[in-house]
Amino acid sequence: MPTAETTDSPEALPSTDTSAGSPGVEYRVLREACGLIDRSERGKLALSGAGAVEFLNGQITNELAGLRSGEGCYAAFLTHKGKMLGDLRVLAVGEGQLQAPSELLLDTERVALQALFDMIRRFKVGYDVQLSKRTVESCLFSLVGPESGAVLARAAPDAPELPDTEHAHRRAHIAGRPVRLIRTASPPGVDVLCDAADGESIADALRAAGAQPVSEAVGEIVRVEHGRPRYGVDLDDSVIPQEAGLNDRAVSFTKGCYVGQETVARLHYKGKPNRHLRGLRLAALAATGEELQLAERTVGRVGSAVLSPELGPIALALVRREAEPGTSVAVGERGASAEVTALPFIAEA
C-alpha cells in the first residue's frame, strides 16, 4: 500500500527559482513579456490501468469518457453533499495523439492533495487502477505572458504545435530532456512538466530563451486580476462549484453519475446559489479571512487579496447574493469600504 503523498515535506520539493526583480518589474514581465514561475510544489499523481478513466469519471465533476491522449480538462471532486474537497487538472496521456489514454496525470493544489489521494485509494477497490506519486518526482514551471510562445519556440524549436485549447498538451524536449508542454489560460501561457532531475537544466534553458524569473506572489496578482479562484484560499469544503462560477469550466451535465452530482444538478436546474464569487475593489489593503458587512450583516469574507500595480488593492470573495456588483461593503473591524464587482477585473485581450 503506498504511503500518502503529503507525507513528503515541502522542503524536499525540487526548486530551481532564482532571485527576481521588484514586484512592479515582475508584474510588467507577466503583462508584457514572459515570466517563469516555479510551481513544483503543486500536488501530482498518476493513475494507470484499464479502469482508470471509468473509475475517475465516477468521482469527479467533468467528463472523462471521451478524453483522448493529448487532451485534458479541469474538474472538482466533491463530498456526497456536493461540497468541494478540491479541484484538479486531468491530462490524458498515451502513446499516440488522440488515442485512448493509458495514463491520467492529475495536478492539484497541495492543500487538496491528501483528500485526492485518500479518495482514490479508498474507492479504487475493484477497479484495475494503479496510483503513483509524482509530486517530488516532478518539476512544474509556468511560462506566463504574451511572449511565452516565442520563448517556447526558442527553447524547444522542434516541439510539435501546441493547440490553443486549454489543457491541451504535447511531449517535447528542452535542453535535450523530455518535457510535457501544457496549454494554460487566464492568464495565457504554457506549463512545462518534467522530471525533477532535469528541472535545473530545463529552467536554465527557459531563462536563456528569454523567460524572466517571477515570484509566486506576483503570479497571484495576475491570477486575481483574471478572476480565477484558488482552492485553499478562495474555495474550501463549504463551497458548491456553481457558487464559485465553476460550472462552465469544471462540470458536465450530460455525463453519468459521480459523487455529489445530485446537489450540483439540482442547484443548476432548479435553484439559485446563495453565494457568488465576486471581485472587490478595496479602499485599503485587506487580509484573507476578514469579514464583509452589508447593513450590519456578514455577507462574506475576503479571499485572495493582492495589491495590483495597475488596479490597486483588489480581492476575490464569495459573497451572498444580496451583495450584487456595485454594492459597497465594509471590510473587517476597521470598516474600510470595498465595492463588489463582477469578474474578471481584466478581460482577455
C-alpha positions in Angstrom: 0.0 0.0 0.0 1.6 3.3 -1.0 2.3 6.0 1.6 0.1 9.1 1.5 1.7 11.7 -0.9 1.5 14.6 1.5 3.9 13.0 4.0 6.7 14.4 1.7 7.9 17.6 3.4 7.8 20.8 1.4 11.5 21.3 1.9 12.1 18.1 -0.1 10.4 19.5 -3.2 12.6 20.5 -6.2 13.1 24.2 -6.8 15.2 26.0 -9.4 13.8 29.5 -8.7 16.4 32.3 -8.6 16.2 35.8 -7.4 13.9 38.0 -9.4 13.2 41.7 -9.6 10.8 44.0 -7.7 7.1 43.2 -7.8 6.4 46.1 -10.2 9.1 44.9 -12.6 7.9 41.3 -12.3 4.3 42.3 -12.9 5.2 44.1 -16.2 7.0 40.9 -17.3 3.8 38.9 -16.9 1.7 41.5 -18.6 4.2 42.4 -21.5 6.8 39.6 -21.8 7.2 36.1 -20.4 7.6 35.2 -16.8 8.9 31.9 -15.4 7.2 30.8 -12.2 8.3 27.6 -10.3 5.1 25.8 -9.3 6.8 22.4 -8.5 5.1 22.3 -5.1 1.7 21.5 -6.6 0.4 18.0 -5.9 0.8 15.5 -8.7 -0.4 11.9 -9.0 -0.8 9.5 -11.9 -3.5 6.9 -12.5 -2.9 3.9 -14.8 -4.6 0.7 -15.6 -7.6 -0.3 -17.8 -10.1 1.0 -15.3 -8.5 4.4 -14.6 -10.8 6.5 -16.8 -14.0 4.7 -15.7 -13.1 5.0 -12.1 -12.1 8.6 -12.0 -15.1 9.6 -14.2 -17.3 8.4 -11.3 -15.5 10.6 -8.8 -15.1 14.0 -10.4 -17.4 16.6 -12.0 -16.2 16.8 -15.6 -16.5 14.3 -18.4 -13.5 11.9 -19.0 -15.1 9.2 -21.1 -14.3 10.9 -24.4 -10.9 12.3 -23.4 -8.1 11.3 -25.8 -4.3 11.4 -25.4 -3.1 15.0 -25.7 -6.3 16.4 -24.2 -7.2 17.4 -20.7 -9.8 19.1 -18.5 -10.4 20.9 -15.3 -12.7 19.3 -12.6 -13.7 19.3 -9.0 -14.1 16.4 -6.6 -16.8 16.6 -4.0 -18.4 15.3 -0.9 -21.7 13.4 -1.3 -23.4 16.7 -0.5 -21.8 18.4 -3.4 -19.2 20.4 -1.5 -15.7 20.8 -2.9 -12.9 18.7 -1.5 -10.6 20.2 -4.1 -10.1 20.8 -7.8 -7.7 19.3 -10.3 -6.3 19.3 -13.8 -6.5 15.9 -15.6 -4.2 15.2 -18.5 -4.8 12.1 -20.7 -1.5 10.5 -21.7 -0.9 7.7 -24.3 1.4 6.5 -27.0 -0.4 8.1 -29.9 -2.1 11.5 -30.2 -5.9 11.4 -29.9 -5.8 7.7 -28.9 -7.4 6.2 -25.8 -5.2 7.2 -22.8 -3.0 4.7 -21.0 -2.4 7.1 -18.0 -4.1 10.1 -16.4 -1.9 12.7 -14.8 -3.5 14.7 -12.0 -2.4 18.1 -10.9 -3.9 19.7 -7.8 -3.3 22.3 -5.1 -1.0 21.0 -2.4 -3.7 21.6 0.3 -6.1 19.3 -1.6 -3.6 16.6 -2.3 -4.3 14.5 0.8 -8.0 14.4 0.1 -7.5 13.5 -3.5 -5.1 10.7 -2.6 -7.4 9.4 0.1 -10.4 9.4 -2.2 -8.6 7.5 -4.9 -7.1 4.9 -2.5 -10.4 4.4 -0.8 -12.7 4.0 -3.8 -10.5 2.3 -6.4 -11.0 -1.1 -4.9 -12.4 -3.4 -7.5 -11.1 -1.3 -10.4 -7.9 -2.1 -12.5 -6.2 1.1 -11.3 -2.7 1.8 -10.2 -1.9 5.0 -8.2 1.6 6.6 -8.4 3.1 9.6 -6.6 4.6 12.3 -8.8 4.9 15.4 -6.6 8.5 15.1 -5.6 9.5 13.3 -8.7 8.4 16.2 -11.0 9.0 19.9 -11.6 6.3 22.2 -12.9 7.2 25.5 -14.5 4.7 28.1 -15.7 5.5 30.4 -18.6 3.1 33.3 -18.3 2.7 36.3 -20.6 2.2 37.3 -24.2 5.8 36.3 -25.2 5.5 32.8 -23.7 5.0 31.3 -27.2 8.2 33.0 -28.5 10.2 31.8 -25.6 9.0 28.2 -26.0 9.8 28.3 -29.7 13.4 29.3 -28.9 13.7 26.7 -26.0 12.0 23.9 -27.9 12.4 24.6 -31.6 11.4 21.0 -32.6 8.4 20.8 -30.4 5.1 19.9 -32.1 2.5 22.7 -32.4 0.5 23.1 -29.2 -3.2 23.6 -29.7 -4.8 26.8 -28.3 -7.3 24.7 -26.3 -6.7 25.0 -22.5 -5.2 21.8 -21.1 -4.0 20.5 -24.5 -0.5 19.0 -24.1 2.3 17.6 -26.1 5.6 15.8 -25.5 8.7 17.7 -26.5 12.4 18.2 -25.5 14.1 21.2 -23.9 17.9 21.1 -23.4 17.8 17.5 -24.6 15.5 16.5 -21.7 11.9 15.2 -22.2 9.1 17.5 -21.1 5.3 17.8 -21.4 4.1 21.2 -22.6 0.6 22.1 -21.4 -1.6 25.0 -22.7 -2.9 27.3 -19.9 -5.3 30.2 -19.9 -6.4 33.2 -17.8 -3.7 34.3 -17.9 -2.5 32.7 -21.1 0.7 30.7 -21.2 2.3 27.3 -21.2 3.2 24.9 -18.3 6.3 22.8 -18.6 6.2 19.4 -16.7 9.4 17.5 -16.4 11.4 15.0 -14.2 12.8 16.6 -11.0 16.3 15.5 -12.0 16.0 17.6 -15.2 14.5 20.7 -13.6 17.6 22.8 -13.2 18.7 22.2 -16.8 15.3 23.0 -18.2 14.8 26.1 -16.1 18.3 27.3 -17.3 17.2 26.7 -20.9 14.0 28.6 -20.4 15.8 31.6 -18.9 18.3 31.5 -21.8 15.4 31.6 -24.2 14.1 34.8 -22.6 11.8 33.8 -19.7 12.4 36.0 -16.7 12.0 34.6 -13.2 8.9 35.8 -11.4 7.8 35.1 -7.8 4.6 33.1 -7.0 3.3 36.2 -5.1 3.4 38.3 -8.3 1.8 35.5 -10.2 -1.0 35.6 -7.7 -1.7 39.2 -8.6 -2.3 38.3 -12.2 -4.5 35.3 -11.2 -6.7 37.5 -9.1 -7.0 40.1 -11.9 -8.3 37.3 -14.2 -10.8 36.2 -11.5 -9.5 32.6 -11.1 -10.3 31.3 -7.6 -7.8 29.1 -5.8 -8.7 26.2 -3.6 -7.5 26.6 -0.1 -7.7 30.4 -0.2 -11.0 31.4 -2.1 -12.6 27.9 -2.0 -13.0 25.3 0.7 -15.2 22.4 1.7 -18.2 24.6 2.2 -18.4 25.6 -1.5 -20.5 24.2 -4.2 -19.0 24.6 -7.7 -21.7 26.9 -9.0 -21.2 29.3 -6.2 -17.6 29.8 -7.4 -18.7 30.2 -11.0 -17.0 26.9 -12.0 -19.9 25.1 -13.8 -18.8 26.2 -17.3 -15.2 25.1 -16.7 -15.5 22.1 -14.4 -18.9 20.5 -14.6 -20.5 18.2 -17.1 -24.3 18.0 -17.0 -24.5 15.2 -19.6 -22.2 12.6 -18.1 -23.2 9.7 -15.9 -23.3 9.7 -12.1 -20.5 11.0 -10.0 -20.1 11.7 -6.3 -22.1 14.9 -5.3 -23.9 15.0 -8.7 -27.4 15.3 -7.2 -26.8 18.5 -5.3 -24.8 20.1 -8.2 -27.6 19.3 -10.8 -30.4 20.3 -8.5 -28.8 23.7 -7.9 -28.1 24.2 -11.6 -31.6 23.3 -12.9 -33.9 24.5 -10.1 -32.1 26.6 -7.5 -30.3 29.9 -7.0 -27.0 29.8 -5.3 -26.9 31.8 -2.0 -23.4 33.0 -2.8 -21.4 34.1 -5.8 -17.7 34.6 -6.5 -17.1 38.3 -6.9 -14.3 40.8 -7.1 -13.7 43.5 -4.5 -12.2 46.9 -5.3 -10.7 47.8 -1.9 -10.2 51.2 -0.4 -7.3 49.8 1.6 -5.4 46.5 1.7 -7.3 43.7 3.4 -6.3 40.4 4.8 -7.7 37.0 3.7 -10.5 36.0 6.1 -11.7 39.5 7.0 -15.5 39.7 7.2 -17.5 41.7 4.8 -20.5 43.5 6.2 -23.6 44.9 4.5 -26.2 46.6 6.6 -24.5 45.2 9.7 -24.9 41.6 8.4 -21.9 39.4 7.4 -22.2 38.6 3.7 -18.8 37.0 3.1 -15.1 37.0 3.8 -12.1 38.2 1.9 -10.4 35.5 -0.2 -7.2 36.2 -2.2 -6.2 39.8 -1.6 -3.4 41.5 -3.6 -2.0 44.9 -4.5 -2.2 45.2 -8.2 0.3 47.8 -9.7 -2.4 48.6 -12.3 -5.7 48.4 -10.3 -4.6 49.0 -6.7 -5.9 46.8 -3.8 -8.3 44.1 -5.1 -9.5 40.8 -3.8 -11.7 37.8 -4.6 -14.6 36.9 -2.3 -17.6 34.6 -2.0 -20.4 36.9 -1.1 -24.1 36.4 -0.5 -26.3 37.2 -3.5 -27.7 40.4 -2.0 -24.2 41.9 -2.3 -24.6 42.4 -6.0 -22.0 44.1 -8.3 -22.0 47.8 -7.5 -22.8 47.3 -3.8 -20.5 48.9 -1.2 -19.5 46.6 1.8 -17.5 47.3 4.9 -14.3 45.2 5.4 -13.1 43.9 8.8 -13.0 45.7 12.1 -11.8 48.9 10.6 -14.8 49.1 8.3 -12.9 50.2 5.3 -15.1 50.3 2.2 -15.0 48.0 -0.8 -17.0 47.9 -4.0 -18.3 44.5 -5.1 -17.6 43.9 -8.8 -18.2 41.3 -11.5 -15.2 39.2 -12.6 -12.7 39.3 -14.2 -11.1 42.5 -13.3 -9.0 42.3 -16.5 -10.6 40.6 -19.6 -8.5 38.6 -22.1 -7.2 40.6 -25.0 
